[in-house]
Amino acid sequence: MLYVALAFLTVYWFWYANNYEPKVLYIILALFLFQSAMALSGFLLKTDFVPPPIMLSVFPSIAIMLAMFLTRKGRAHHETINLERLHYLHTIRIPVEFFLVYLFHQGFATEMQTFEGANFDVISGISAPFIAYFGFTKKKLPLWLLIGWNAICAILLLIIIVISVLSFPTPFQQLSIGNPSTAMLYFPYNLLASLIAPLALYSHFIALSRLLKPKH
């Protein structure tokens, strides 16, 4: 239940950053229901498929993100998002990292996916409130630092995504062969790969697109 609450908190905060735009909530809740149904039905457990269902479950999120950046309406909507709130969203990565440690010690995740191994994404969560407060509330941080922070944190997230993909028990597994990561094949932990991580990555891309835009 705590993990479901964490997923809903992520959804709520992203919606809050989007100024409570109804369409944003409808789209994210549709993704939530779709991805939850895939896990609860047991479809994600069919790990011998190519492409694996766990990867298929992420495609809708990726497709929507790409559509938002490639369409005029999507880019126009990005301009209305509150960047201060969007940066606070990344604090959600702190409890996520502790959940991964818990799952590792229960045998459902690999050590490489945690901050005890090769996952340094917790740094993003710890630093996020300081970046949000001093960068956007107080406006005391230089633009280059805000751009650099978003770029580095996006890279840290992409690294753990790659590690996770290569640790799943699928035909593409290259890491932790004897102890694959299985937690994200089950509800609600699948929401990390299919909803929470994509929203965090999308938030970085939105911020970078705004921060890198020439000021007139």
N, C-alpha and C positions, 0 to 999 in steps of 0.2 A: 504493500500500500504506500509506503514511503516513496518508492520509486515512481509510482503513478502520480503521486502528489508533486514530485520533482518535475515530471514531464509537463503537468498542467501548469506549474509555476513558470516554466520556460515559455509555454504557449501564451500564458497571460502576460508576461513581461514583454514579449515580442509584440503582442497586440497593443499593449500600453505604449510602447515606443512608436507604434504606428497610429497613435492618437485615437485608439479604439475604432479604427476603420472596420465596419461590419464585414466587408468582403474578405479582408485578411483573416478574420476569425473563422469565417465559414470555410475558407480554403484549408487552413491549418487543421481544423477539426475534422474535415473530410479526410485529410491525410492521416490523422490520428486513428480514425475509425478503420480506414482501409488497412493500415499497417498492423493495427491490433488484430483485425480479423485474419490477416495472413498468418500471424503467429499463433493465435488461438486455434486455428483450424489444423495446425500441424504442418502446413505447407512449407514453412521455412526449414523443417527437418529433412526435407528431400535434398540432401547435400550432394547427391551424385548428378544432379541436373547441371547442364551448361547452357546459359549462365546460371549460377546457383540462385535460388529464390531469395536468399538474404541480400544479394546484390540487386535483384529485380525490385525488391521492396524500396530501395533507395532511389530508383529511377524517377518516380513521380516528383519527388522533392527537387532533384536536379533539373528536371524538365521545367518546372515552375520557376526556379531561380533563373535559368537561362532565358526563359520567356520574358521575365521582368527586366532583364538587362538588354535584351535585343529589341524590345518594343518601345515605342515612344511613350505610351501610357505608363509602362512599367518604370521607365527612367524618370518620368515626371512624378510618379508616386514616391520614388526614392528621395526626392527633394523635400518631401513633406515629413519625412521620418525624423523624430527627435533623436539626435545623435548622443546627447547626454544619457537618456534612458537606454539607448541601444548599447552603450558601453557598460552600463551597470549590469546588463543581462549576462555578461561573461562571468560574473561571480558564481553563476550556477555551476561552473566547471569545478569549483572546490568540492561540493558534495559528490559530484559525478566521479571525481578521482578517488574519493574514499569508498564509494560503492565498488569501483573496480578493484581496489585492494581487498575489500571484503570478498568479492567474487573469486579473486585469485586464491585466497586462503581457503575458500570452499571448493576449489578445484574446477571452477567454471570459466576462468579467464587465465591468461598467461602472465607471468611476471613482467614480460616486456611491455604489457599494456598498462602497467601501473607506474607510479613514481618511485617504486622500489626497483624498477627495471629501467626501461628506455623512454618512459612517458614523462615529459617535463611540462605538460599542458597545465598542470596545477599552478604554475607561475603566472599564467594568463589570468586565472581566476583570482589569485591573491592580489595582483597588481591592478585589476580592472577598476575597482572602486576609486583608487587613487587617480588613475587616468581620467575617469569620468568626472570626478570632483574638481581636480586641479586643471584639467584640460578643457572642460566644458562649463562647469558651474562657475569656477573662479577665472577661467581663461588665462591661466598663468603658464601654460606649457607651450613651447614652440610648435609650429605646424610639423616640422620635420620629425619631432619626437612622436607625435600622434600618428603620423604616417608609418614611421618605423615600428611602433608598438603593434599596430594592426597587422602590418606585414609579417613581423616575426611571430606573432600569436597565430596568424593564419597558417604559417609554415609548421609551427608546433602541432597544430591540430591536424594538418594534412599528414604529418609524419605518423601520428598515432592511428589515423584512419588507414594508412597503408599497412602499418604493423598489424592492425586488427584484421584487415582483409586477408593478409597472408597467413594469419593464425587460425582462420576459420577452417573447419574440417570439410573442405571442398576440393575439387580437382586442382584448384590454384594454390593450395596450401604449400608454403615454403618454410614457415617458422613453427617452432614448437610441435614438431611432428608427433612426438609421443604424448603430448598433453595439449590438444587443440583448445581453442576458445569456443565454448558452446553456449555461454549465457545468452548471447544476443540472438540465438535461434528461438528463444522463448519469450513470451509476454511476461512482464512489461519491459524486460531488458533490451528487447529488439528496438525499442523506441530511442535508445541512445544512438544507434547507427542510422536509423531511418528518419528521425525527427530532431532530436536535441542537437546532435553534431552538425547536421545540415543547417539548422537555424543559426548556430553559432558561426559557422563558416560564412553563411550568407550575410550575417551581420557585419563581419569583417570586410567583405567585398563591397557592401553598401557604404560603409564608412570610408573605405579607400577611394571609391568612386567620387564621393563628395569632397573628401579632403584634397584629392589630386586635381579637382576641377579648377581651371584658372579663374581667379577672381577679377571681375571687371570693375 
